[in-house]
């Protein structure tokens, strides 16, 4: 499992986890597309935006390996702002390649991409 050096482990000042320390001994947690509803807590929205900011700062528009990125946090963005960068795609692999769909991410997180407030 690739460890992304320099990637924040969590949202500063919170317990919202961005990375994992070691592989899951019971198997890789698969990425799934989670629905984000409008009634989510502001703290959850900040965590999504903070994670997107960290992804953008670390990888930009280039493909990246899932590695030690937290499956739960990725799943909130997967299928929309973060998409598969390979075909076939294995959602239960630490080696899976992902990429940011910049157009969707810019629309969902305008503050991250310098588009003002949402």
C-alpha positions in Angstrom: 0.0 0.0 0.0 1.5 3.3 -1.1 1.7 5.9 1.6 1.1 9.4 0.3 3.9 11.4 1.9 2.9 15.0 2.8 -0.9 14.3 2.6 -2.7 15.4 5.7 -3.8 12.6 8.0 -7.0 14.3 9.0 -8.9 17.6 8.8 -7.0 20.0 11.1 -8.6 20.4 14.5 -11.1 17.5 14.0 -11.3 13.7 14.0 -12.2 13.5 10.3 -9.7 11.0 9.0 -8.1 11.4 5.5 -5.6 8.5 5.5 -5.1 5.1 7.1 -1.9 4.0 8.8 -1.8 0.4 7.7 -3.6 -2.0 5.4 -6.8 -3.6 6.7 -5.9 -7.2 7.7 -9.4 -8.3 6.9 -9.2 -7.0 3.4 -9.4 -3.8 1.5 -12.5 -1.7 2.1 -14.0 -1.1 -1.4 -14.9 2.3 -2.6 -18.6 2.9 -3.0 -20.5 5.9 -4.3 -22.2 7.6 -1.3 -25.1 10.0 -1.7 -24.5 13.5 -0.3 -27.8 15.0 0.8 -28.4 18.7 1.4 -29.1 18.2 5.1 -25.5 17.1 5.9 -23.9 18.7 8.9 -21.7 21.7 8.2 -18.7 19.8 9.8 -19.2 17.0 7.2 -19.3 19.5 4.4 -16.0 21.1 5.7 -14.4 17.7 5.8 -15.4 17.0 2.2 -14.0 20.4 1.1 -10.9 19.9 3.1 -10.3 16.5 1.6 -10.9 17.8 -1.9 -8.4 20.6 -1.2 -5.8 18.1 0.0 -6.4 15.9 -3.1 -6.1 18.9 -5.4 -3.0 20.2 -3.7 -1.3 16.8 -3.8 -2.4 15.5 -7.2 -4.0 18.2 -9.3 -5.6 16.8 -12.4 -3.1 13.9 -12.6 -4.1 10.2 -11.9 -3.2 9.0 -8.5 -3.0 5.7 -6.6 -5.6 5.1 -3.9 -2.9 3.9 -1.5 -3.5 4.9 2.1 -6.3 7.3 1.4 -9.3 6.6 3.6 -12.0 4.6 1.8 -14.8 6.2 3.8 -13.7 9.8 3.0 -13.0 8.9 -0.7 -16.4 7.3 -1.0 -18.2 10.6 -0.3 -16.5 12.0 -3.5 -16.2 8.8 -5.5 -18.3 8.6 -8.7 -18.6 12.4 -8.9 -15.6 14.5 -8.1 -13.2 11.5 -7.9 -13.5 9.0 -10.7 -11.7 5.8 -11.8 -8.7 6.5 -14.0 -8.3 3.0 -15.3 -10.5 0.3 -17.0 -11.1 -2.2 -15.5 -11.3 -0.5 -12.1 -11.0 -2.5 -8.9 -12.8 -0.6 -6.1 -11.2 -3.0 -3.5 -7.6 -2.4 -4.4 -5.0 -0.1 -2.8 -3.3 0.1 -6.2 -6.4 1.4 -8.0 -5.9 4.6 -10.0 -8.2 7.5 -9.5 -8.4 11.1 -10.8 -10.2 14.3 -10.0 -13.0 15.2 -12.5 -12.0 18.9 -12.4 -15.2 20.2 -14.0 -17.4 18.4 -11.4 -15.1 19.2 -8.5 -15.0 22.9 -9.5 -18.8 23.0 -9.5 -19.2 21.1 -6.2 -16.3 22.9 -4.4 -15.9 26.4 -5.9 -13.9 27.6 -2.9 -11.2 25.0 -3.4 -10.7 26.0 -7.0 -10.9 29.8 -6.5 -14.5 30.3 -7.6 -15.9 32.1 -4.6 -18.4 31.0 -1.9 -21.0 28.2 -2.4 
